[in-house]
Structure formats: C-alpha cells, structure tokens
Amino acid sequence: MITVDFRRLCIKPGDRILDIGCGTGRHSGAVLRFREVVAIAADVDFDQVIQAKNRLVDQDKMGASHGLWGTYVTDIRHLPFRDNDFDLVICAEVLEHLPDHQAAVYEIIRVLKPGKDVVVSVPRYLPERICWSLSENYHNANNGHIRIYKTKALKTLLEDTGTKAWALHWAHSLHTPYWWLKCLVGPTRDDSVAVNLYHRFLVWDIMKHPRIIRFLENLLNPLLGKSLVLYLRKDGLKK
C-alpha cells in the first residue's frame, strides 16, 4: 500500500532517499524503481526492518530494483546520519505514534538537504476521530496512536522546523470503512467474517490494481481518505 504519490516528486539518479519508520519497506521498494537512487529503510522495530530487508532482497532477485539500498534499526529522534544528507525523506504513518513528535520532526528535517522535499503522512482527522469514537481500544490496539492531527496543526508543526508546504492530498479511502468495521466488532478480533472478507478485498486490490477500483478510490479520497499526505520543501536553495 503506497501512500506517497511519486509523480509529484522530482527523483533523479544519485538521489539519497530515507524511508524513516519504513515498516515492511513498501516505500523503499517503490523508490528503488527509480534508476541509480540510494534508498535507506530505517525503523525502530527490528522485526519490521528484517521484513523490509527481505522485501528488498526479493525485489533485487526479481530484477525490479534499479538502485542501491541499506537498512537501519534506529530511533527517529536520534538519527545516525549527517546534517543535510538526503535528497528526499519519507515519513509515512509514524508521527501519530510518538510522544515527542517535535524531536522526530527536527531530526527528519535536519538530515534533509536544503531545497529538497520531505513527505509526511498521518491518519486523517475525521476518519481517525470516528475510529476513536467507535472503539476505546482502537488507538491502543493499532500500535499506539496517541494523537490525531488536523491539517493545519501538522502543517504548522513541520513549517516551524524550516520547511514550506507545497502540496497535499488524501489517500486510501477504501481502507476507511475497513477500520470503522474493525472498530465496531472489536479492533483485536480476527474471527469476524465481514472484516476478513473486506481484508481479502483490500489485499486483492493491492495485488491486482484494477482500474475501476483505482478510479473509485481516487474519487472518494477527498471525502473518505484515511491518510493525509503533506509535501514540504526545506528552506534553502531551490532545486
């Protein structure tokens, strides 16, 4: 499930790209389809980094990677990279988990080169608020969502650290009813027929990418998109 719209970004050969909070490496895998890039997949969770590594190894074997890559186990609040080290930073669905989100934002901007872009996504306010209302256990069961962002608040948080927002969109509208349904039956239950059928549909959609479903999701994203995706550029020289 790719949240970032790479068509909006200018990725060039030689670019160094950090996917922080990489999870299983879906965005790292996506950027490696660009030629001669260097992708770094990093996460605080060792098991997730192993899954990301396995994904990227498999992608190499299939001949679907066109760049170099590496993996790190690291805390986003204390990144082991130099100042101004990356041409692009991706931080997808991470900040909502962190008590000290300001330290995390400082770090991802610190390692970004001036004039380059950072893409940040978080759960969108209204779908997330409904999930919290439907289930008291949702934000604990879903790996600890501790806050809900409004667009203006997220933009202010990032722009106060030396960036300027230049685009935003919403993504994954078809996932929103799935999470509402999970909250209704209980977010940790795995025996709900309705939830399991919906999950099978989402997996099928991710694997097959049917055009009619893509059209429907894009149509619904402004209304029901589960994720808010914000694109910002670090102060400095223009590209």
C-alpha positions as CSV (number, residue, x, y, z in Angstrom):
1,M,0.0,0.0,0.0
2,I,1.8,3.1,-1.3
3,T,0.8,6.4,0.3
4,V,3.2,8.8,-1.4
5,D,2.4,10.0,-4.9
6,F,5.8,9.8,-6.5
7,R,4.5,11.5,-9.6
8,R,4.6,14.7,-7.6
9,L,8.3,14.4,-6.8
10,C,11.4,15.0,-8.9
11,I,13.6,12.0,-8.2
12,K,16.9,11.9,-10.1
13,P,19.8,9.5,-10.5
14,G,22.1,9.7,-7.5
15,D,19.5,10.9,-5.0
16,R,19.7,9.6,-1.5
17,I,16.3,8.8,-0.1
18,L,15.4,8.0,3.6
19,D,12.3,6.0,4.4
20,I,12.1,6.5,8.1
21,G,9.6,4.4,10.0
22,C,9.8,2.1,7.0
23,G,7.8,-0.8,8.4
24,T,8.0,-3.6,5.9
25,G,9.7,-1.4,3.3
26,R,6.8,-0.6,0.9
27,H,8.0,2.9,0.1
28,S,11.7,1.9,0.0
29,G,10.7,-0.7,-2.6
30,A,8.8,1.8,-4.6
31,V,11.7,4.4,-4.8
32,L,14.1,1.6,-5.9
33,R,12.2,1.5,-9.2
34,F,13.9,4.9,-10.0
35,R,17.3,4.5,-11.6
36,E,20.5,4.9,-9.6
37,V,19.0,6.1,-6.4
38,V,20.2,5.1,-2.9
39,A,17.3,4.1,-0.6
40,I,17.7,3.8,3.2
41,A,15.0,1.9,5.0
42,A,15.0,2.6,8.8
43,D,12.7,1.7,11.7
44,V,13.0,1.3,15.4
45,D,11.4,-2.1,15.2
46,F,14.0,-4.8,14.4
47,D,11.4,-7.3,13.1
48,Q,10.0,-4.7,10.7
49,V,13.5,-3.9,9.4
50,I,14.1,-7.6,8.8
51,Q,10.8,-7.8,6.8
52,A,11.9,-4.7,4.8
53,K,15.3,-6.2,4.1
54,N,13.6,-9.4,2.9
55,R,11.3,-7.5,0.7
56,L,14.2,-5.6,-0.9
57,V,16.3,-8.7,-1.4
58,D,13.3,-10.4,-3.2
59,Q,12.9,-7.2,-5.3
60,D,16.6,-7.4,-6.3
61,K,16.2,-11.1,-7.3
62,M,13.2,-10.2,-9.5
63,G,15.2,-7.5,-11.2
64,A,12.8,-4.8,-10.1
65,S,15.3,-2.7,-8.2
66,H,17.4,-0.1,-10.1
67,G,19.4,1.4,-7.3
68,L,21.3,0.6,-4.1
69,W,19.8,0.2,-0.6
70,G,20.5,-0.3,3.0
71,T,18.6,-0.9,6.3
72,Y,19.0,0.6,9.8
73,V,17.4,-0.1,13.1
74,T,17.3,3.4,14.6
75,D,15.2,5.8,16.7
76,I,13.7,8.6,14.6
77,R,14.5,11.0,17.4
78,H,18.3,10.3,17.2
79,L,19.1,9.5,13.5
80,P,22.6,8.3,12.8
81,F,23.0,10.4,9.7
82,R,24.8,13.7,8.9
83,D,23.1,17.0,8.5
84,N,21.8,17.6,5.0
85,D,22.4,14.0,4.0
86,F,19.3,13.1,2.0
87,D,17.5,14.4,-1.2
88,L,14.2,13.1,0.0
89,V,12.8,11.9,3.3
90,I,9.6,9.9,3.6
91,C,7.9,9.6,7.0
92,A,4.6,7.7,6.4
93,E,2.2,6.9,9.3
94,V,4.8,7.5,12.1
95,L,4.3,10.8,13.9
96,E,0.9,9.7,15.4
97,H,2.8,7.0,17.4
98,L,5.3,9.3,19.0
99,P,5.1,11.2,22.4
100,D,7.9,13.5,21.3
101,H,6.9,14.3,17.7
102,Q,8.7,17.6,17.7
103,A,12.1,15.8,18.2
104,A,11.2,13.5,15.4
105,V,10.3,16.3,13.1
106,Y,13.6,18.2,14.0
107,E,15.6,15.1,13.0
108,I,14.0,14.4,9.7
109,I,14.4,18.0,8.7
110,R,18.0,18.1,10.0
111,V,19.1,15.2,7.7
112,L,17.3,16.7,4.6
113,K,19.3,18.8,2.2
114,P,18.2,22.5,1.8
115,G,15.8,22.9,-1.1
116,K,14.8,19.2,-1.0
117,D,11.5,17.6,-0.1
118,V,10.0,15.7,2.8
119,V,6.7,13.8,2.6
120,V,4.8,13.2,5.8
121,S,1.6,11.2,6.1
122,V,-0.6,10.7,9.2
123,P,-4.1,9.4,9.7
124,R,-6.7,12.0,8.6
125,Y,-8.6,13.7,11.4
126,L,-12.2,12.8,10.7
127,P,-11.8,9.0,9.9
128,E,-9.4,8.7,12.8
129,R,-11.7,10.5,15.2
130,I,-14.6,8.2,14.2
131,C,-12.4,5.2,14.9
132,W,-11.6,6.5,18.4
133,S,-15.3,7.1,19.0
134,L,-16.3,3.6,17.9
135,S,-13.8,1.8,20.0
136,E,-12.0,2.8,23.2
137,N,-9.3,0.1,22.3
138,Y,-8.6,1.2,18.8
139,H,-5.7,3.6,19.4
140,N,-4.1,1.2,21.8
141,A,-4.6,-1.9,19.6
142,N,-3.4,-0.1,16.4
143,N,0.1,0.0,17.7
144,G,-0.4,3.1,19.9
145,H,-2.0,6.0,18.1
146,I,-1.6,8.7,20.7
147,R,-2.8,11.8,18.9
148,I,-5.0,12.9,15.9
149,Y,-3.7,15.6,13.6
150,K,-5.7,18.3,12.0
151,T,-4.2,19.5,8.7
152,K,-3.3,23.0,10.0
153,A,-1.6,21.6,13.1
154,L,0.5,19.2,11.2
155,K,1.5,21.9,8.7
156,T,2.4,24.3,11.4
157,L,4.5,21.6,13.2
158,L,6.5,21.0,10.1
159,E,6.8,24.5,8.8
160,D,8.0,25.7,12.2
161,T,11.1,23.5,11.7
162,G,12.1,25.2,8.5
163,T,10.0,23.9,5.7
164,K,7.2,25.1,3.4
165,A,4.3,23.0,2.4
166,W,3.6,22.9,-1.4
167,A,1.1,20.2,-1.9
168,L,-1.2,17.8,0.0
169,H,-3.7,15.0,-0.9
170,W,-5.6,12.3,0.8
171,A,-5.2,8.5,0.3
172,H,-6.7,5.1,0.9
173,S,-10.4,5.9,1.1
174,L,-11.3,2.2,0.7
175,H,-9.4,1.5,3.9
176,T,-11.5,3.8,6.0
177,P,-14.7,1.6,6.1
178,Y,-12.5,-1.3,6.9
179,W,-11.2,0.3,10.1
180,W,-14.6,1.5,11.0
181,L,-15.9,-2.0,10.7
182,K,-13.0,-3.4,12.8
183,C,-13.7,-0.8,15.5
184,L,-17.4,-1.9,15.5
185,V,-16.6,-5.6,16.0
186,G,-13.5,-5.0,18.2
187,P,-10.1,-4.0,16.8
188,T,-8.3,-7.1,18.0
189,R,-10.8,-9.7,16.8
190,D,-9.7,-11.9,14.0
191,D,-12.9,-14.0,13.7
192,S,-15.3,-11.5,12.1
193,V,-16.5,-12.8,8.7
194,A,-17.3,-9.3,7.5
195,V,-13.8,-7.9,8.5
196,N,-12.0,-10.8,7.0
197,L,-13.9,-10.6,3.7
198,Y,-13.1,-6.9,3.5
199,H,-9.5,-7.6,4.2
200,R,-9.4,-10.1,1.4
201,F,-10.8,-7.5,-0.9
202,L,-8.2,-4.9,0.1
203,V,-5.4,-7.5,-0.5
204,W,-6.8,-8.3,-3.9
205,D,-7.0,-4.7,-4.7
206,I,-3.3,-4.1,-3.7
207,M,-2.2,-7.1,-5.8
208,K,-4.2,-6.5,-8.9
209,H,-4.7,-2.7,-9.1
210,P,-8.0,-2.9,-11.1
211,R,-8.6,0.4,-12.9
212,I,-12.2,0.7,-11.8
213,I,-11.3,0.4,-8.2
214,R,-8.5,2.9,-8.6
215,F,-10.9,5.3,-10.2
216,L,-13.4,4.8,-7.3
217,E,-10.8,5.2,-4.6
218,N,-9.4,8.4,-6.2
219,L,-13.0,9.7,-6.4
220,L,-13.6,9.1,-2.8
221,N,-10.2,10.2,-1.4
222,P,-11.1,13.8,-0.8
223,L,-14.1,12.7,1.3
224,L,-13.0,9.5,2.9
225,G,-9.3,9.3,2.5
226,K,-7.8,7.5,5.6
227,S,-4.4,9.3,5.3
228,L,-3.4,12.9,5.0
229,V,-0.2,13.3,2.9
230,L,1.7,16.5,3.1
231,Y,4.6,17.5,0.8
232,L,7.1,20.1,2.1
233,R,10.4,21.7,0.9
234,K,13.2,22.6,3.3
235,D,14.3,26.2,3.3
236,G,17.3,26.8,1.1
237,L,18.4,26.8,-2.5
238,K,15.7,25.9,-5.0
239,K,16.0,22.6,-6.9
